[in-house]
């Protein structure tokens, strides 16, 4: 069963009782883990219960394929549904999972399998298996967009007994990154900083996690848009050292140039910069406001469109051709930095 990204939260809230195995996969490892644990907690109250819960890894199943069927067919001590969690699942899990599902169906086993996968491509055999069977489901986990980050922040803040102003929520959604687990940690840090029952304001956000707004990701993108090749080399190396993902970098760069394109279009229509910049949601982070303003005055709309085309093509190549990610990103951003330098000659 193939579950679209928009239906994932609904499925987790009310899982299909006919589904035995659920594959949770995608580039956002934090979100994959969070959703996997939400599903697991639907099955058992205590995930540390050794009589009802078994944990396996893709490597373990690869070494001993029969162990998956053994765990799925085992009876739980004292009765109740059994839960099997598979972490770091890869293509090697596909064949053992198919055999185990067939055996569980024949034995009418009372079991649920939650599988944590990585960023599986559409041609992945594991994805295809879970998408094609009626007793399995595949749930994609893509990085939150700004609306998704705002919903996450609002929910976590409300559950902590605090409120947040609309402007602060927009600023927070703009500062947060693409990893759900990291974002949740930043929001929880903000709650502690603001204190019990507080209304969170822009000042709270910028004082608590403002430094997150100038991460290695942002510095890499701004260096490219500034045409600063030396800084680009340094910042992209920091980004890779921080564990940055190539596709995430290309998407973030696209968002940056889309925002630049909007502002330069408004400037071309006669608006002043301050009015044009206020239209952006979330607003430009204050630490890089002067750089963004300089970029909006230096880049021409046609050149921005060429940069966006390069970034889109690079993202597509990363997803479909197996192109070495870091090298492809570096070449693309270097070309964009060179475009900016060419405009200023």
N, C-alpha and C positions, 0 to 999 in steps of 0.2 A: 504494500500500500504506500503510495507516494503522498506525503503530506506537504502542502505548499507552505512557504515561510509564513504567510499570513494566518494559517490555521494551526500553527504549532502550539501556541499558548492555549488555545481551546482544547486541543488534543490532550495536552498535559493536565489540564484542569479536569477533564473527563475522558480518560483513556478508553479506547474501544475494547470491550471485554473479550472480543474474538482474537485480539492481537496478543501473541505470545512473546515475540521478540521485537524490541524497539531499538533501532539504530539511530543514535544522535551524533551528528557529524557536522563539520564545517571549519572555517578558518579561525573562528573565535573560540579558543580552547576554554576560556573562562566560562563562556555561555554554554558550551557543550557540557562541561562538568556541572554547572548549576542546574541545567534542565535534566540531566541524567539523575542527579540526586533528588530532584523534585519527583521524578517518576518512581525512583526507588522507594521514596517515603510513602508513595501511594500504596505500595505492596506490603511493606512491613513497618512497624512503628520503631523498631530498634535495629539499625543497620549493623550493630555489633553482635547480633544473635547468631552464634555459629551453627545452630540447628536449622535455621531458616535461610541464612544468607551465605552465599559462596562467592568469592572474588577470584577471577582468573585474569590473565593478561593474554594479549595476542601471542606473545612469545611462548607462554606455557602451552597454549593450544597448538601452536606450531610444532612443539616438541612432542606432545602427547595428544593427538587429535581426539582420541576417545574420551578424554577427561571432560569435555563439554557435555556430551550425551550423558555421561555418568552423573554429573552434577544436576542436569535437568531432570533426570529420571529418579533421582534420590527422593526418598520420602522424608518430609520434615518431622523431626521429633515433636510429638504433641499435636501434630496436625497443623493445618494452616497452609497458605500459599507459600511456595518456595521462591526465592529470588536469586538469580545468578547475574552478577555484574562482570562485564568484560571490559577491561581498560586497554587503551593503546591497540585497538583492533585494526588489523590490516587485511589485505586481500587473502592472507593465509587462513583467515578464519572462515572464509566463505564455504568451502566444502564441508568442514566439520559442522558448521551451523546448519547447513541444509540437511545433513544426515540426522543431526540431533532434533531438528524441528519435525522431520518425518517420524522419528521414533517417538517423540513426545505426543504427536497427534494420534499415533496408533495406540499408545498407552494411556491416552487421556490424562496426561500429567498435569498437575496443578502447579504451574510454574510460570514465572515471567523472567525474561532475559533482557537486561538493559545493557546496550553496547555503546561504549564511547569510542568514536572514530575520529580521525583527523580530517583534513581538508580533502575529502574524497572527490575525485572527478566524476563526471556523469557516466563515464565508461567503466567505473569501478565495479568489479564483480560483486563486491559486498553490497554496494548500493543497489545494484540491479536485482539481487536476490531479495532484499527487503522491500523494494518497491513493487516487485512482481507478485509476491505471495499475499494471500488474504490473512494469514496468521502472523504477518510481520509488517512493520512500518518503518519508514525512513524519515527522520525529522532534520531538516537543515538548520544550521545555526550561523547566520551571517552577522557581521558586526552591526551594532545598533547605529541607525542614523541619528540625526539631531533630535527628532521627535521621540525616537526610542530611548535615547539617553535622558531626555526630559521626563518621560514616563517612569523610567527606572528611578531617577533621583526623587521625583515626587512621591513615589511609593515608599522608598526607603525612609525618606524624611518624615512622612506621615506616620509610618509604623514606629518611628522613634519619638513620636509625640510633639514634633515641631512643625512649623509651617515655613514657607519660603515665598518671597515676593515674586511676581511675574518676571521682573527685570533680572533678579538674581537667578531665577531658574533658566532663563535664556543664556545668561553668562556662563552658568555652570555647565549647561549642555554643550556650549561651544568649547569649553576648556577640556572637558573629559575626552578621553581617547576612544579607541575602538574595542578594547578588551573589557568584557563585562565584569570579570573578577576584579581587575584593577580598578575599574570605575566604582564598583561597590565599596572597595576599600577606601577610595578617596571621599566618597559620600559619607561613609561612617566616620572618617576623620573630621569632616566638616561638622557633623552633628556634635561630636565631642567638643570641638572648638567653640561652637555657638552656645552650647550649654542647654540645660533642660528647659523645655517649653518656649524656646526662643523663636522669634520670626527671623529667618535667615535672610540677610540682605546682600547686595553686591559687595559691600565691604567685608562681610564674613567670608564670602566665596574667594575674593582676591587675596585676603590675608591668610586664609587657610591653605588653599591649593593653587594660588596664583602662579607659583613657580611651575606648575604642571603645564601652564599655557605656553611655555617656551622650552618644550622638550626637544630632544634630538630630532624628532619627526618634524616639528615646526621649523627648527633651525635649518634643516636640510632643504625644506621647501622654500623658505625665505631666501636662503643663500642662492638657490637656483634662480628665483625670480629677481633677485638683486643683480644677477650676473656676476656674483663673486665666486669664481671657480675655486680659489684656494680654500675659502670657508666651506664651500660645497664638499670638497674632498674630506675635510676634517669632520664635518657634521654627519655625512653619510656613513663614515666609518664608526662614529659613535652610535648612530642609529642601528647599524648591524650588530654592534657589540651589546646594545640594549635588547637584542632579540627581535628587532623589527622585521615585519613581513613585507616582501616586495609588492604584493598586490595591495596591501594596506597603504603603502607609501604612494603608489600610483593613484589610488582613489582619493587620498587626502590632497595630493597635488592637483587633481582635477577639481576638487571642491574649491581650492584656493583660487585657481584661475577662473572658475565660473563666477566667483565673487568679484574678482578683478574685472571680468568682462561686464558684469552688471554695472559696476561703478563707472567704468570708462564710457559705457553707453550713455549713462545719465549725464556725465560731464560733457559728452559730445552734443547732448540735447540742451545744454545751457545751464544745468544745475551746478551749484557750487559744490565743492568736495564735502563740506560738513553735512549738507542736506542729503547728498547721495550716500554717504557712509552710514547715516542714521537709518537708512532703509534696510541695511543688512541685518539679518537675524541668523545666528546670534551676532552681537556687535563685535567689531574688531577688538581683539584683546589689547588692553592699554599699553602693554610693554612693547608691542610691535606696531602700534598705531602709526608712528611716523614712517616706518618702513613701508607699510601698506599704502600710505598716502603717496610716497615717492614712486612706488611701483605703479600706482594707478595713473600717475602723470607721465610716466616714462614708457609704459607699454601701449602700443597701438592696438585697436580692436582686432585688426586682421592678424597681427602677430599672436595675440592671445588665442585666436581661433586655431592657428597653426599649432600652438603649444598644446591645446586641448586635443587636437587630432593625434599628435604624437603620443600623448599620455594614454589616450583611449586605445590606440594601436598597441602600445606596449602592454597594457593590461590584458588585452585579448591574446597577445602572443604568450604571455605568462600562463594563461589559463589553458591554452590549446596546443602549444607546440613544444612544451618542455624546454623552452629557452632558459638558460641559467639566469635565475632571478636577479641576483645582486648585480651582475654585469650588465644586464639589460636595463635595469633601473638607472645605474650609473651613466650609461651612454645616453639615455633619454634626457636625464636632468642636465647633463653636460651640454647637450645640444640646445636645450632651452636656455641655459645660462649664456651660451654663445649668441643666441638670438637677441637676448637683452643687450649684450655688449655691442652687437652690430647696430642696434637701433640708436645707440648713444654716440656713435662715431660721427 
